Amino acid sequence: MERGLAFLGGTTATEIYDNMKTVVLEPHPKHPVFNPRFMQYASARGFSVRACTPGRGNEKGRVERPIGFVRSRFWPGRRFQDLLDLNVQATAWRDGFCNNRIHEVTGKVPSLVFESEEKRLLKPLPPLPVETDDLLSTSVTKSFRVSFDRNRYSVPSRLVGQSVLVRADDETVSVLLAQKQVARHRRSWGIGKDIEDESHKRSALEEKPRASDALPPGLAGLGEVGTRYFQVFAASSRSLAREAQRLVFLVELFGDSATQSAVTEVMATGHVGAEYVEYILRHKRGLTARPEPLRIHIPELDGVRLPEPDLSQYDRPRKTLDPGEP
């Protein structure tokens, strides 16, 4: 809207809108609820707002007709590298052909009608700048990312769990903690993209060595199989710490060799997860857990041996005293 008003060089007294959420929060034939932020924008630019009546297509027919014109005249066969390239082509098409053609209904050239008749009726725009950036309050995920416009952007890993403000224009996406900018990226107009700053990745590796190729403590015996396993597992949304804890438990019960073999078998089926590894060990192979004795690395205590208790005494019936008749 801001760029449209700048292109026209002014605004009308009243602007008519369809019931999009950026303008109308709750449509109603007589009492629509308008978006407060857009109403602030309209006030700053000096125009009033009117919403179309829901279900009345005739109120905006002349607005929707040019959409079909653009689809049929501009888009067919069009190729572009990025949004900037597309906008350059669209501007050239608009100023070179679209607004200089003879209109099919009026029989006049739109650019000439605007210059001679319509432009003088517009109200001049106030010179004060207006806030038009996209704003989103969100939280930093455990993978030190913020989600915005169907893409993910990295932030410093120390901000995991923090609430931040995402501010974006057509070129950049900035992340702010309070009033401080903590990350800045070039905006992606794709879908499902992951945009990462290398410095954020390095800091995460320094703060959490387990995020590198090194296996978590207690799982070094799994070797390359374990490294590959955690590389695959890290792509899921499940907790790496929780998975490492469960695998360490299985290694303690069944040993490195058996657990490594089970992990290999699980990955061959296209799965990852400690629950699959445990199923292989306990049920498919029928192994019995035989954990090694706990070692605390004090020879006097590690060398203590106690005899096995005789549990058969609990199976013998106990004699009771019968007090007899009172």
C-alpha positions in Angstrom: 0.0 0.0 0.0 2.8 2.4 0.9 4.5 1.8 -2.5 1.2 2.2 -4.3 0.6 5.6 -2.7 4.2 6.6 -3.5 3.7 5.6 -7.2 0.5 7.5 -7.5 1.8 10.5 -5.5 -1.1 10.9 -3.2 -4.2 9.2 -1.7 -8.0 9.5 -2.0 -10.2 10.5 0.9 -11.5 7.0 1.3 -9.8 3.7 0.4 -12.0 0.6 -0.2 -10.7 -2.8 0.7 -11.7 -6.4 0.5 -11.9 -8.3 3.8 -8.2 -9.5 4.1 -6.9 -10.0 7.6 -4.3 -7.2 7.2 -7.2 -4.8 7.1 -10.3 -6.5 8.5 -10.1 -8.8 11.5 -13.8 -9.7 11.6 -16.0 -9.1 8.5 -19.5 -7.8 9.1 -22.1 -6.2 6.7 -22.4 -3.1 8.9 -19.8 -3.2 11.7 -16.6 -4.8 10.6 -13.7 -5.0 13.1 -10.6 -3.4 11.5 -7.0 -4.3 12.1 -5.7 -1.7 14.6 -2.2 -1.6 13.1 -3.6 -0.9 9.6 -5.9 1.8 11.1 -2.8 3.5 12.5 -1.3 3.4 9.1 -4.4 4.9 7.4 -4.5 7.7 10.0 -0.8 8.5 9.4 -1.4 8.6 5.6 -4.6 10.7 5.9 -7.4 8.5 4.5 -10.4 6.7 5.9 -11.1 2.9 5.4 -14.1 1.2 4.1 -14.6 -2.6 3.8 -16.5 -4.3 1.0 -19.7 -6.0 2.0 -19.1 -9.8 2.4 -20.5 -11.7 -0.6 -20.9 -8.7 -2.8 -18.5 -9.3 -5.7 -19.9 -6.3 -7.7 -18.3 -3.9 -5.1 -14.8 -4.8 -6.3 -15.3 -6.1 -9.8 -13.2 -3.5 -11.4 -10.4 -4.2 -9.0 -10.3 -8.0 -9.6 -10.5 -7.7 -13.4 -6.9 -6.4 -13.8 -5.6 -9.5 -12.0 -6.8 -11.6 -15.0 -5.2 -9.1 -17.3 -1.8 -9.4 -15.6 -2.1 -13.2 -15.6 -2.8 -13.4 -19.3 -0.5 -10.6 -20.5 2.5 -10.5 -18.2 3.0 -14.0 -16.8 3.0 -16.4 -19.8 6.5 -17.3 -20.8 8.0 -15.1 -18.1 11.4 -16.1 -16.6 13.2 -14.4 -13.7 16.1 -15.1 -11.4 14.8 -13.7 -8.1 12.2 -11.2 -6.7 14.3 -8.2 -7.7 14.6 -9.4 -11.3 10.8 -10.0 -11.4 10.1 -6.5 -10.0 12.3 -4.9 -12.6 10.5 -6.8 -15.4 7.1 -5.9 -13.9 8.0 -2.2 -13.7 9.1 -2.1 -17.3 6.0 -3.9 -18.4 3.7 -1.6 -16.4 5.2 1.6 -17.6 6.0 0.6 -21.1 2.9 -1.3 -22.1 0.2 -1.7 -19.4 -0.5 1.9 -18.6 0.1 3.1 -22.2 -2.2 0.8 -24.0 -5.7 1.8 -25.1 -8.1 0.5 -22.4 -10.6 -2.0 -23.8 -13.6 -0.5 -21.9 -12.9 3.3 -21.8 -11.0 3.5 -25.1 -8.5 5.8 -23.4 -4.9 5.5 -22.4 -4.7 5.0 -18.6 -1.5 7.0 -18.1 -2.9 10.0 -19.9 -6.2 9.9 -18.0 -4.3 9.8 -14.7 -2.1 12.7 -15.6 -4.8 15.0 -16.9 -7.8 14.1 -14.7 -7.2 11.9 -11.7 -3.9 13.0 -10.2 -5.1 16.5 -9.3 -7.9 15.0 -7.2 -5.5 13.1 -4.9 -4.6 14.4 -1.5 -0.8 14.9 -0.9 0.9 12.4 1.3 2.2 13.5 4.7 6.0 13.5 4.7 6.5 11.6 8.0 7.8 8.0 7.6 5.5 5.1 8.5 6.3 1.7 10.0 5.5 -0.9 7.4 7.9 -3.8 8.3 6.5 -7.3 9.0 6.6 -7.9 12.8 6.4 -11.2 14.5 6.9 -12.2 18.2 8.2 -15.7 18.5 10.5 -18.0 20.5 13.9 -19.5 19.5 13.8 -23.2 19.0 16.3 -25.7 20.4 18.0 -25.8 17.0 18.7 -22.0 17.5 16.2 -21.0 14.8 13.2 -18.7 14.4 10.4 -19.5 12.0 9.2 -16.7 9.8 7.1 -16.7 6.6 7.5 -20.5 6.2 11.3 -20.4 6.5 13.8 -20.8 9.3 16.5 -18.3 10.2 19.4 -19.0 12.6 20.3 -16.9 15.7 23.1 -17.2 18.3 22.6 -20.5 20.2 22.7 -18.9 23.6 19.2 -17.5 22.8 17.5 -20.9 22.8 14.1 -20.6 24.5 14.2 -16.8 24.5 11.3 -14.7 23.1 12.4 -12.4 20.3 11.0 -10.0 17.8 11.4 -10.7 14.0 11.3 -7.6 11.8 11.4 -8.0 8.1 11.2 -5.9 4.9 11.5 -7.1 1.3 15.3 -7.4 1.6 16.3 -8.4 5.1 15.1 -10.3 8.2 16.3 -9.0 11.5 15.9 -10.6 14.9 15.8 -8.4 18.0 16.1 -9.3 21.7 14.6 -6.3 23.5 16.0 -3.4 21.4 19.2 -5.2 20.4 19.6 -6.7 17.0 21.1 -10.2 17.5 20.8 -11.6 13.9 20.3 -10.3 10.4 19.8 -12.3 7.2 18.9 -11.7 3.6 15.2 -12.5 3.3 14.3 -15.7 1.4 11.1 -15.8 -0.7 11.2 -19.5 -1.0 9.3 -22.1 1.1 10.8 -24.4 3.7 14.3 -22.9 3.4 16.9 -23.0 6.3 19.0 -19.9 6.4 22.0 -20.2 8.6 24.8 -17.8 9.6 28.1 -19.7 9.8 29.1 -17.8 13.0 25.9 -19.1 14.7 26.9 -22.7 13.8 30.4 -22.2 15.1 29.3 -20.8 18.4 26.9 -23.7 18.8 29.7 -26.2 18.2 31.9 -24.4 20.7 29.2 -24.3 23.4 28.0 -27.9 22.8 30.7 -30.2 21.5 28.1 -32.9 21.1 26.7 -31.0 18.2 29.9 -31.9 16.2 30.8 -35.3 14.9 32.0 -36.5 18.3 29.8 -39.1 20.0 28.2 -38.3 23.3 30.1 -39.6 26.4 29.6 -43.3 27.0 28.9 -44.1 23.3 32.4 -44.0 21.9 32.3 -47.8 21.5 29.7 -47.4 18.8 32.3 -46.0 16.4 31.4 -44.8 12.9 28.0 -46.5 13.2 27.2 -44.3 16.1 28.4 -41.2 14.4 26.3 -41.9 11.3 23.3 -42.7 13.6 23.4 -39.4 15.4 23.9 -37.4 12.1 20.6 -38.9 10.9 18.9 -38.5 14.2 19.8 -34.9 14.5 17.6 -34.1 11.5 14.5 -35.1 13.5 12.7 -33.0 16.0 13.4 -35.4 18.9 15.7 -34.7 21.8 19.4 -35.6 21.1 20.1 -35.6 24.9 17.2 -38.0 25.5 18.3 -40.3 22.7 21.9 -40.4 24.0 20.8 -41.1 27.5 18.7 -44.1 26.4 21.5 -45.5 24.2 24.0 -45.2 27.0 21.6 -47.2 29.2 21.4 -49.9 26.5 25.2 -50.0 26.2 25.6 -50.4 29.9 23.1 -53.3 29.9 24.1 -55.2 26.7 27.6 -53.9 25.9 29.1 -52.0 23.0 29.3 -54.8 20.5 25.7 -56.0 20.8 24.3 -52.4 20.8 26.4 -51.4 17.8 25.1 -54.4 15.9 21.5 -53.6 16.8 21.9 -50.0 15.7 23.3 -51.2 12.4 20.3 -53.5 11.9 17.8 -50.7 12.9 19.3 -48.3 10.4 19.2 -50.9 7.6 15.4 -50.9 8.1 15.2 -47.1 7.5 14.6 -46.2 11.1 16.3 -44.5 14.0 15.3 -44.5 17.7 16.4 -46.2 20.9 13.1 -48.0 21.1 13.9 -49.9 17.9 17.4 -50.7 19.2 16.0 -52.0 22.5 13.4 -54.2 20.7 16.2 -55.8 18.6 18.3 -56.5 21.7 15.6 -57.7 24.1 12.9 -59.4 21.9 14.3 -60.2 18.5 17.7 -61.5 19.8 16.4 -62.4 23.3 19.5 -61.1 25.0 19.6 -60.8 28.8 20.9 -57.7 30.3 24.2 -58.3 32.1 25.6 -55.0 33.1 29.2 -54.9 34.3 29.9 -54.1 38.0 30.0 -50.4 38.8 33.5 -49.1 38.9 34.4 -46.0 40.9 38.2 -46.2 40.3 39.2 -46.7 43.9 41.1 -50.0 44.2 40.2 -50.7 47.8 36.5 -50.3 47.0 36.4 -51.8 43.5 38.1 -54.9 44.9 35.4 -55.6 47.5 33.6 -58.9 46.9 30.5 -59.9 48.9 29.0 -63.4 48.9 25.7 -63.8 47.2 22.8 -63.8 49.7 20.9 -67.1 50.3 17.4 -66.2 49.1 16.0 -69.7 49.7 15.2 -68.8 53.3 12.4 -66.6 52.1 10.7 -69.7 50.5 10.7 -71.8 53.8 7.5 -71.6 55.9 8.0 -69.8 59.1 6.9 -71.3 62.4 4.4 -69.3 64.4 3.4 -69.6 68.1 -0.2 -70.7 68.7 -1.2 -69.1 71.9 -4.1 -71.7 72.2 -7.2 -71.1 74.0 -7.3 -68.0 76.2 
